[in-house]
């Protein structure tokens, strides 16, 4: 379902309505007037709108309803006549606007200010409001309706505000409003004009509430394309997830994404808000760089270039219980349900991230760099540089596609000099292969549960030990000069012991969660091993044959570089659950078999 963002311009538009519009009307465009001939129900001291009054065009800002009044007088002079006298002398009354509804329509084009024709008849109080010819204005129980480009409407309710002006043209506005049930207090001041045309004004504003707080101090530039420039701006929230939900993003509860703040120079032009050279903090992770949000498209577009000294990801990856912590990656994936990445659907984004160190629950990564792109419900993350503390180097790409009915995932990665045993231990719970070499991964999957992902898993997997290592199976206990089946329980003993190998090259294809040996070969001294068969991740089952024999030494160096031959003496069959498979060894046929040398 397409997500909306009626929240995205609510605060910014409210600033425009309360501050920018009256300034434009009273300064450069002081000849602007109410565009429609409004009808009012009048008394001596108040006027009630019975039809909308246009205050501005492009964007269209209208006062749809409300009652405008002045407080009682002690002179006995009719207030309507007093207002007319004040307008003639240039002074202004105190005004109260109650139960008013303002609308701002940003759905047609970029905001520009346009002139209008003067209405033939305008009530004196309304003329005072339109020309900012009042000493103070109190707004009570107002509503601001903001129509966005996609047709959705954001509403600010229970608007309470007090506006006052000074002889030099400065204006102050303070009060509160409610948005999605949360109260936000505001306090804004627009200073005297900085130029003869009144198009540049200093501005100071604060917004304070439970979901979010903001503060800025800078200049507001009015005209065809209004701009807000603030050398000092701050934005903060105690719970980014709760704030996102308040703003309309369907972001579920979970680990991390709590306290967030941004401080630095801010620029708002048209529909883009940008922090430059800012200090960003999220979950006690400190970053510096740029961060911008553009609201012109069908969804917000976020761009950022951020650098961190240290990135702590334990907030997001830490297990909830000791039982969860003890689970293998495969077991955790199998138990997972309802994969959902709400931000992928809610925003478009381009992030460039770098960190000197990255802390994970079980390891630390050194210098790292990544680029993350979100477009139309799809995520592409390029991990350009990864340096682990144990000497492992790597990089790769992660893809997530939520644009269709069934999400899809993809991963391509290559790691040089990793601790293969530690990685396999984390995935399967047993270090089947130990040593340092290289690991290449190219996998895809589809589904929204761990079980469906495993059933659809496809691609390739390669593990190479070019400089030796160990294989976690006791070949000596399995070999026998004659056919025999191993007794029950023998597998636990055999799999608890490892043998050394000089080199290993294991390549698998993956289809529907089943790993099939494309070539899986090892050399251990004068002995050679070759595996064939399949490993089912879905059924947790082995169906493998392991050929064991003697290496045939090459006659020349050229032959040695091309292939290693073996005389297969025995075939060890392993079938059944991988926790306790049935094992049987049989004499091998007399034909020799070839083993390609491992790269490196």
C-alpha positions as CSV (number, residue, x, y, z in Angstrom):
1,X,0.0,0.0,0.0
2,X,1.4,3.4,-0.9
3,X,2.5,5.4,2.2
4,X,1.7,9.0,2.6
5,X,3.6,11.7,4.4
6,X,1.1,14.4,5.5
7,X,3.3,15.0,8.5
8,X,6.3,16.1,6.4
9,X,5.6,19.8,5.9
10,X,3.2,20.4,8.8
11,X,5.5,22.3,11.0
12,X,7.2,24.2,8.2
13,X,3.8,25.2,6.6
14,X,2.6,26.3,10.0
15,X,5.5,28.7,10.2
16,X,4.6,30.0,6.7
17,X,0.9,30.5,7.7
18,X,1.5,32.2,11.0
19,X,4.6,34.3,10.1
20,X,5.4,34.5,6.4
21,X,1.9,35.2,5.0
22,X,1.2,38.2,7.2
23,X,4.6,39.7,6.5
24,X,4.2,39.4,2.8
25,X,0.8,41.0,3.0
26,X,1.9,43.8,5.2
27,X,5.2,44.6,3.6
28,X,6.1,44.2,0.0
29,X,2.6,43.3,-1.1
30,X,0.8,45.6,1.3
31,X,-1.8,46.3,-1.5
32,X,-2.9,42.6,-1.4
33,X,-6.5,42.2,-0.3
34,X,-9.1,39.5,0.3
35,X,-9.7,37.9,-3.0
36,X,-13.3,36.7,-2.5
37,X,-16.2,38.9,-1.5
38,X,-16.8,37.3,1.9
39,X,-20.2,37.6,3.7
40,X,-20.1,38.4,7.4
41,X,-22.6,38.3,10.1
42,X,-21.8,41.5,11.9
43,X,-22.3,43.1,15.3
44,X,-20.7,46.2,16.8
45,X,-17.7,44.3,18.1
46,X,-17.4,41.1,16.0
47,X,-17.7,39.6,12.5
48,X,-18.4,35.9,11.8
49,X,-17.4,34.5,8.4
50,X,-20.1,32.8,6.4
51,X,-17.9,32.1,3.4
52,X,-14.2,31.6,2.9
53,X,-11.8,34.5,2.5
54,X,-8.6,34.1,0.5
55,X,-5.6,35.6,2.2
56,X,-2.9,34.6,-0.4
57,X,-2.6,32.8,-3.8
58,X,0.2,30.4,-4.8
59,X,0.1,28.8,-2.3
60,X,-3.6,29.3,-1.7
61,X,-4.1,30.3,1.9
62,X,-7.7,30.9,3.0
63,X,-9.6,31.7,6.2
64,X,-12.6,29.4,5.8
65,X,-14.4,30.2,9.0
66,X,-14.1,32.0,12.3
67,X,-15.2,34.9,14.4
68,X,-13.2,38.1,14.6
69,X,-13.8,40.5,17.5
70,X,-12.4,43.3,19.6
71,X,-12.6,43.5,23.4
72,X,-15.3,45.7,25.1
73,X,-14.5,49.5,25.2
74,X,-14.8,51.8,28.2
75,X,-15.4,54.9,26.1
76,X,-18.7,53.7,24.7
77,X,-17.6,54.2,21.2
78,X,-18.9,51.6,18.8
79,X,-16.0,49.2,18.1
80,X,-16.7,49.0,14.4
81,X,-16.4,52.8,14.2
82,X,-13.3,52.8,16.4
83,X,-11.6,50.3,14.1
84,X,-12.3,52.5,11.1
85,X,-10.8,55.5,13.0
86,X,-7.8,53.4,13.9
87,X,-7.3,52.4,10.3
88,X,-7.4,56.0,9.2
89,X,-4.9,57.1,11.8
90,X,-2.6,54.1,11.2
91,X,-3.0,52.6,14.7
92,X,-4.6,49.3,15.4
93,X,-7.0,47.5,17.8
94,X,-6.6,44.3,19.8
95,X,-8.2,41.5,17.8
96,X,-9.4,38.0,18.8
97,X,-9.9,35.3,16.2
98,X,-11.9,32.3,17.5
99,X,-12.8,28.9,16.1
100,X,-11.0,29.8,12.9
101,X,-10.1,27.3,10.2
102,X,-7.2,28.1,7.9
103,X,-6.4,26.1,4.7
104,X,-3.1,26.0,2.8
105,X,-3.1,24.3,-0.5
106,X,0.4,23.1,-1.7
107,X,-1.1,20.6,-4.1
108,X,-0.8,22.5,-7.4
109,X,2.7,23.9,-7.7
110,X,5.7,25.2,-5.8
111,X,4.9,28.0,-3.4
112,X,5.0,31.5,-5.0
113,X,3.4,34.7,-3.9
114,X,0.9,36.4,-6.3
115,X,-1.1,39.6,-6.2
116,X,-4.9,39.8,-6.0
117,X,-7.5,42.4,-6.8
118,X,-9.0,44.4,-3.9
119,X,-12.5,43.3,-2.9
120,X,-15.1,45.9,-3.3
121,X,-16.4,45.7,0.3
122,X,-14.3,44.4,3.2
123,X,-15.4,44.5,6.8
124,X,-13.2,46.9,8.9
125,X,-12.1,44.2,11.3
126,X,-11.1,41.9,8.5
127,X,-9.2,44.7,6.8
128,X,-7.3,45.3,10.0
129,X,-6.4,41.6,10.2
130,X,-5.4,41.4,6.5
131,X,-3.2,44.5,6.8
132,X,-1.7,43.5,10.1
133,X,-3.1,46.8,11.5
134,X,-3.6,45.6,15.1
135,X,-1.6,45.8,18.3
136,X,-2.2,42.2,19.3
137,X,-4.0,39.2,17.9
138,X,-5.2,36.2,19.9
139,X,-6.1,33.0,18.1
140,X,-8.3,30.6,20.0
141,X,-9.3,27.0,19.2
142,X,-8.1,27.3,15.6
143,X,-7.5,24.6,13.0
144,X,-4.9,24.6,10.2
145,X,-5.5,22.3,7.2
146,X,-2.6,21.7,4.9
147,X,-3.3,20.0,1.5
148,X,-0.3,18.1,0.1
149,X,0.7,17.4,-3.5
150,X,-0.7,13.8,-3.3
151,X,-4.1,15.0,-2.1
152,X,-3.7,14.1,1.5
153,X,-4.5,16.7,4.2
154,X,-2.6,17.3,7.4
155,X,-4.5,19.0,10.2
156,X,-3.3,20.9,13.2
157,X,-5.9,21.2,15.9
158,X,-6.6,23.3,19.0
159,X,-4.3,26.1,17.8
160,X,-3.8,28.7,20.5
161,X,-1.6,31.7,19.6
162,X,-0.8,35.2,20.7
163,X,0.7,37.5,18.1
164,X,2.0,41.0,18.8
165,X,3.9,43.6,16.7
166,X,6.4,46.3,17.5
167,X,6.8,49.7,15.8
168,X,9.9,48.5,14.0
169,X,7.9,45.8,12.3
170,X,9.0,42.8,14.5
171,X,6.4,40.2,15.2
172,X,6.2,37.6,17.9
173,X,3.9,34.6,18.0
174,X,3.6,32.0,20.9
175,X,1.2,29.3,21.7
176,X,0.5,25.6,21.0
177,X,-1.3,23.2,18.7
178,X,-2.1,19.5,18.6
179,X,-1.0,17.1,15.9
180,X,-2.0,13.4,16.0
181,X,-3.1,13.8,19.6
182,X,0.2,15.3,20.8
183,X,0.6,18.9,22.0
184,X,3.4,21.0,20.6
185,X,4.3,24.4,22.1
186,X,5.9,27.1,19.9
187,X,7.5,30.5,20.4
188,X,8.6,32.4,17.3
189,X,9.9,35.9,16.7
190,X,10.3,37.7,13.3
191,X,12.6,40.7,13.6
192,X,12.5,44.0,11.7
193,X,13.1,43.9,7.9
194,X,16.8,43.6,6.9
195,X,16.2,45.3,3.5
196,X,14.1,48.1,2.1
197,X,11.6,45.7,0.4
198,X,11.0,43.7,3.6
199,X,11.9,40.4,2.0
200,X,14.5,39.4,4.6
201,X,13.7,39.0,8.2
202,X,15.6,37.5,11.2
203,X,13.7,34.6,12.7
204,X,14.0,32.8,16.0
205,X,11.7,29.8,16.7
206,X,11.3,26.9,19.1
207,X,9.0,23.9,19.1
208,X,8.7,21.7,22.1
209,X,6.7,18.6,22.7
210,X,6.9,14.9,23.8
211,X,7.4,13.5,20.2
212,X,9.9,16.2,19.0
213,X,11.7,19.4,19.9
214,X,13.3,21.9,17.5
215,X,15.1,25.2,17.7
216,X,16.4,27.6,15.0
217,X,17.9,31.0,14.8
218,X,18.5,32.6,11.4
219,X,17.0,34.5,8.5
220,X,13.7,34.1,6.6
221,X,14.0,35.2,2.9
222,X,10.6,35.8,1.3
223,X,9.7,35.9,-2.4
224,X,9.0,33.6,-5.3
225,X,10.9,30.8,-3.5
226,X,11.0,31.4,0.2
227,X,14.2,30.3,2.1
228,X,15.0,29.7,5.7
229,X,18.7,29.9,6.6
230,X,19.7,29.1,10.2
231,X,23.4,28.9,11.2
232,X,22.3,27.3,14.4
233,X,19.5,24.8,14.4
234,X,18.6,21.8,16.6
235,X,16.2,18.9,16.2
236,X,15.8,16.1,18.8
237,X,13.5,13.3,19.9
238,X,13.8,10.8,22.7
239,X,12.3,7.9,20.7
240,X,12.8,8.0,16.9
241,X,10.5,5.0,16.4
242,X,7.7,6.6,18.4
243,X,8.2,9.9,16.5
244,X,8.0,8.2,13.2
245,X,4.7,6.6,14.1
246,X,3.5,10.0,15.3
247,X,4.4,11.4,11.9
248,X,2.6,8.6,10.1
249,X,5.3,6.0,9.3
250,X,4.3,2.5,10.2
251,X,7.4,1.7,12.2
252,X,7.0,-1.2,14.7
253,X,8.7,-1.4,18.1
254,X,12.1,-3.0,18.2
255,X,15.7,-2.6,19.2
256,X,17.5,0.7,18.8
257,X,16.4,3.8,16.9
258,X,15.7,5.6,20.2
259,X,17.3,9.0,21.0
260,X,18.1,11.1,18.0
261,X,19.4,14.7,17.6
262,X,20.8,16.9,14.8
263,X,22.6,20.2,15.4
264,X,24.2,22.5,12.8
265,X,23.6,24.9,10.0
266,X,20.1,24.4,8.4
267,X,18.7,25.5,5.1
268,X,15.1,25.2,4.0
269,X,14.4,26.1,0.3
270,X,11.2,25.1,-1.5
271,X,10.6,21.6,-0.2
272,X,14.1,20.6,0.9
273,X,15.4,20.8,4.4
274,X,19.1,20.3,4.8
275,X,21.6,20.1,7.6
276,X,25.2,21.0,6.6
277,X,28.3,20.1,8.6
278,X,26.0,18.9,11.3
279,X,26.5,16.8,14.4
280,X,24.1,13.8,14.3
281,X,23.5,11.4,17.2
282,X,21.5,8.2,17.1
283,X,21.5,5.7,20.0
284,X,24.7,7.3,21.3
285,X,26.4,6.9,17.9
286,X,27.9,10.3,17.0
287,X,28.4,11.3,13.4
288,X,29.3,14.4,11.5
289,X,28.3,15.3,7.9
290,X,25.3,16.4,5.8
291,X,21.7,15.3,6.1
292,X,18.8,16.5,3.9
293,X,15.1,15.7,3.3
294,X,13.3,16.6,0.1
295,X,9.5,16.5,0.1
296,X,8.8,17.2,-3.6
297,X,8.3,13.5,-4.7
298,X,5.7,10.9,-4.0
299,X,7.6,10.1,-0.8
300,X,10.3,11.9,1.2
301,X,13.8,11.6,-0.2
302,X,16.7,11.6,2.3
303,X,20.3,12.1,1.5
304,X,23.3,12.0,3.8
305,X,27.1,11.7,4.0
306,X,28.1,10.8,7.5
307,X,31.3,9.8,9.1
308,X,31.7,8.1,12.6
309,X,34.5,7.3,14.8
310,X,32.7,4.3,16.2
311,X,29.4,2.7,15.1
312,X,27.8,0.4,17.8
313,X,25.4,-2.0,16.2
314,X,24.9,-4.1,19.4
315,X,21.6,-2.2,20.1
316,X,20.1,-3.7,17.0
317,X,21.6,-7.2,16.9
318,X,21.8,-8.2,20.6
319,X,19.9,-11.3,21.5
320,X,16.9,-10.8,23.8
321,X,17.5,-13.8,26.1
322,X,20.4,-16.2,26.8
323,X,18.5,-18.8,24.8
324,X,18.4,-16.5,21.8
325,X,22.1,-15.7,22.2
326,X,22.9,-19.4,22.1
327,X,21.0,-20.0,18.9
328,X,22.9,-20.5,15.6
329,X,22.2,-18.1,12.8
330,X,20.4,-20.9,11.0
331,X,18.1,-21.6,14.0
332,X,17.4,-18.0,14.5
333,X,16.5,-17.6,10.8
334,X,14.2,-20.6,10.9
335,X,12.3,-19.2,13.9
336,X,11.9,-15.7,12.4
337,X,8.5,-14.5,11.2
338,X,7.1,-11.4,9.6
339,X,10.1,-9.7,8.0
340,X,9.3,-6.0,7.6
341,X,11.5,-3.1,6.7
342,X,9.0,-0.1,6.9
343,X,11.5,2.6,6.0
344,X,12.2,0.9,2.6
345,X,8.6,1.6,1.6
346,X,8.2,5.0,3.4
347,X,11.2,6.9,2.0
348,X,13.7,7.2,-0.8
349,X,17.3,7.6,0.4
350,X,20.9,7.7,-0.5
351,X,23.4,7.4,2.3
352,X,27.2,7.3,2.3
353,X,28.5,6.0,5.6
354,X,32.1,5.5,6.9
355,X,33.3,4.4,10.4
356,X,36.7,3.8,12.0
357,X,35.3,0.9,14.0
358,X,32.0,-1.0,14.0
359,X,31.0,-3.0,17.1
360,X,29.0,-6.2,16.6
361,X,27.8,-8.6,19.4
362,X,30.6,-11.1,18.7
363,X,33.3,-9.1,16.8
364,X,34.7,-5.7,15.9
365,X,35.1,-4.4,12.4
366,X,37.8,-1.8,11.7
367,X,37.7,0.7,8.9
368,X,34.4,0.4,7.0
369,X,32.5,2.2,4.3
370,X,29.1,1.6,2.8
371,X,26.6,3.2,0.4
372,X,22.9,2.6,1.0
373,X,20.2,3.4,-1.6
374,X,16.4,3.1,-1.1
375,X,14.1,3.6,-4.2
376,X,10.5,2.6,-4.8
377,X,10.5,-0.1,-2.0
378,X,13.9,-1.5,-2.9
379,X,17.2,-1.3,-0.9
380,X,20.7,-1.7,-2.3
381,X,23.6,-1.6,0.2
382,X,27.2,-1.7,-1.2
383,X,29.7,-2.6,1.4
384,X,32.8,-1.2,-0.2
385,X,35.2,-1.8,2.6
386,X,35.2,-4.1,5.7
387,X,38.3,-4.7,7.8
388,X,37.8,-7.0,10.8
389,X,39.9,-6.9,13.9
390,X,41.2,-10.5,13.2
391,X,42.6,-9.5,9.8
392,X,39.6,-10.5,7.7
393,X,39.0,-8.2,4.7
394,X,35.9,-8.1,2.6
395,X,33.0,-6.4,0.8
396,X,29.8,-7.1,-1.0
397,X,26.3,-6.1,-1.7
398,X,22.9,-6.7,0.0
399,X,19.6,-6.3,-1.9
400,X,16.0,-6.1,-0.5
401,X,13.0,-5.8,-2.7
402,X,9.6,-5.1,-1.1
403,X,7.9,-3.6,-4.1
404,X,5.9,-6.8,-4.9
405,X,3.6,-9.0,-2.9
406,X,6.5,-11.3,-1.8
407,X,9.7,-9.7,-0.6
408,X,13.0,-10.9,-2.1
409,X,16.5,-10.7,-0.7
410,X,20.0,-11.1,-2.2
411,X,23.5,-11.1,-1.0
412,X,26.9,-11.1,-2.8
413,X,30.0,-11.0,-0.7
414,X,33.7,-12.1,-0.7
415,X,35.9,-12.3,2.4
416,X,39.7,-12.8,2.3
417,X,41.5,-14.5,5.2
418,X,38.4,-15.0,7.4
419,X,38.3,-17.5,10.3
420,X,36.2,-20.0,8.4
421,X,35.6,-22.2,11.5
422,X,34.2,-19.3,13.5
423,X,31.8,-18.4,10.6
424,X,30.6,-22.0,10.1
425,X,30.2,-22.4,13.9
426,X,28.0,-19.3,14.0
427,X,25.8,-20.6,11.1
428,X,25.6,-24.3,11.9
429,X,26.8,-24.6,15.5
430,X,29.7,-26.8,14.5
431,X,33.1,-25.8,13.0
432,X,33.0,-28.3,10.1
433,X,35.9,-26.5,8.4
434,X,38.6,-24.6,10.3
435,X,41.4,-22.4,9.1
436,X,41.9,-19.1,7.2
437,X,41.2,-18.9,3.5
438,X,38.5,-17.2,1.4
439,X,34.7,-17.3,1.4
440,X,32.5,-16.3,-1.6
441,X,28.7,-16.0,-1.3
442,X,26.1,-15.3,-4.0
443,X,22.6,-16.1,-2.6
444,X,19.0,-15.1,-3.2
445,X,15.8,-15.9,-1.3
446,X,12.1,-14.9,-1.2
447,X,9.4,-14.8,1.5
448,X,8.4,-13.1,4.7
449,X,9.3,-15.9,7.2
450,X,12.5,-17.7,8.0
451,X,11.1,-21.0,6.8
452,X,10.0,-19.6,3.4
453,X,13.4,-18.0,3.0
454,X,15.2,-21.3,3.5
455,X,12.9,-23.1,1.2
456,X,13.6,-20.6,-1.6
457,X,17.3,-20.1,-1.0
458,X,19.3,-20.3,-4.2
459,X,22.8,-19.4,-5.5
460,X,26.4,-20.4,-5.0
461,X,28.8,-20.8,-2.0
462,X,32.5,-21.4,-2.1
463,X,35.0,-22.0,0.8
464,X,38.8,-22.3,0.0
465,X,41.7,-23.0,2.3
466,X,44.8,-22.4,0.2
467,X,47.3,-22.6,3.1
468,X,45.8,-25.5,5.0
469,X,43.5,-26.0,7.9
470,X,41.3,-28.7,9.5
471,X,38.2,-30.6,8.6
472,X,35.9,-31.5,11.4
473,X,35.5,-35.3,10.8
474,X,37.7,-38.2,12.0
475,X,38.4,-39.9,8.7
476,X,40.7,-42.5,10.5
477,X,37.7,-43.8,12.5
478,X,35.5,-44.0,9.5
479,X,37.9,-46.0,7.2
480,X,37.9,-49.8,7.2
481,X,39.2,-52.4,4.9
482,X,35.8,-54.0,4.6
483,X,32.1,-52.9,4.4
484,X,30.5,-52.0,7.7
485,X,28.0,-49.7,9.3
486,X,28.9,-47.6,12.2
487,X,27.0,-48.2,15.5
488,X,24.5,-45.6,16.7
489,X,26.2,-42.7,18.5
490,X,29.5,-43.1,16.6
491,X,28.8,-39.8,14.7
492,X,29.1,-37.6,17.8
493,X,32.6,-39.1,18.4
494,X,33.6,-38.9,14.8
495,X,32.4,-35.2,14.3
496,X,34.2,-34.1,17.5
497,X,37.6,-34.8,16.1
498,X,39.3,-33.0,13.2
499,X,42.1,-33.9,10.8
500,X,44.6,-31.5,9.2
501,X,44.4,-30.8,5.5
502,X,47.0,-29.1,3.3
503,X,44.4,-27.4,1.1
504,X,40.6,-27.5,0.6
505,X,38.3,-26.3,-2.2
506,X,34.5,-26.7,-1.6
507,X,32.1,-25.3,-4.1
508,X,28.3,-25.7,-3.7
509,X,25.3,-24.8,-5.7
510,X,22.1,-24.0,-3.8
511,X,18.6,-24.7,-5.0
512,X,15.4,-24.5,-2.8
513,X,17.5,-24.6,0.4
514,X,19.6,-27.6,-0.7
515,X,23.4,-27.4,-1.0
516,X,24.8,-29.7,-3.7
517,X,28.5,-30.3,-4.0
518,X,29.7,-29.0,-7.3
519,X,33.2,-29.9,-6.3
520,X,34.4,-30.5,-2.7
521,X,37.9,-31.7,-2.4
522,X,40.8,-31.7,0.0
523,X,44.4,-33.1,0.3
524,X,45.9,-34.2,3.6
525,X,49.5,-35.4,3.2
526,X,49.4,-38.5,1.0
527,X,45.7,-38.8,1.3
528,X,43.0,-37.2,-0.8
529,X,39.3,-36.6,-0.1
530,X,36.4,-35.9,-2.4
531,X,32.8,-35.3,-1.3
532,X,29.6,-35.6,-3.4
533,X,26.0,-35.2,-2.5
534,X,23.6,-32.7,-0.9
535,X,22.9,-31.0,2.4
536,X,19.3,-29.9,3.1
537,X,19.0,-26.7,5.2
538,X,15.2,-27.2,5.3
539,X,15.1,-30.8,6.5
540,X,18.5,-30.6,8.3
541,X,19.6,-33.7,6.5
542,X,22.8,-35.1,5.0
543,X,23.0,-37.2,1.8
544,X,26.7,-37.3,1.1
545,X,29.4,-39.7,-0.2
546,X,33.0,-39.2,0.8
547,X,35.6,-40.8,-1.3
548,X,38.9,-41.5,0.5
549,X,42.1,-42.6,-1.3
550,X,45.8,-42.0,-2.0
551,X,47.2,-39.1,-3.9
552,X,49.0,-40.0,-7.1
553,X,52.0,-37.7,-7.4
554,X,52.4,-35.8,-10.6
555,X,55.3,-36.8,-12.9
556,X,56.0,-33.2,-13.9
557,X,55.5,-29.7,-12.5
558,X,53.0,-29.0,-15.3
559,X,50.8,-31.9,-14.3
560,X,51.0,-30.9,-10.6
561,X,49.6,-27.5,-11.4
562,X,46.8,-28.9,-13.5
563,X,45.3,-31.7,-11.3
564,X,45.9,-34.1,-8.4
565,X,44.9,-37.7,-9.0
566,X,43.8,-40.2,-6.4
567,X,43.2,-43.9,-6.1
568,X,39.9,-44.0,-4.3
569,X,40.0,-46.9,-1.7
570,X,36.8,-46.3,0.3
571,X,33.4,-44.6,-0.1
572,X,31.9,-43.4,3.2
573,X,28.1,-42.9,2.9
574,X,26.3,-40.5,5.3
575,X,22.5,-40.3,5.1
576,X,20.0,-38.9,7.6
577,X,19.6,-36.1,10.1
578,X,22.9,-34.2,10.3
579,X,22.8,-34.4,14.0
580,X,23.0,-38.3,13.8
581,X,23.3,-39.6,10.2
582,X,23.5,-43.3,9.4
583,X,27.1,-44.0,8.3
584,X,28.4,-46.9,6.2
585,X,31.8,-47.4,4.4
586,X,32.3,-49.6,1.4
587,X,35.3,-50.4,-0.8
588,X,35.6,-48.0,-3.8
589,X,35.7,-49.1,-7.4
590,X,39.2,-49.4,-8.6
591,X,39.0,-46.5,-11.0
592,X,41.2,-43.4,-10.2
593,X,39.5,-40.0,-9.7
594,X,40.8,-36.5,-10.3
595,X,40.9,-33.6,-7.9
596,X,41.4,-30.1,-9.2
597,X,44.0,-28.1,-7.1
598,X,42.7,-25.4,-4.8
599,X,43.3,-21.8,-6.1
600,X,46.0,-19.9,-4.6
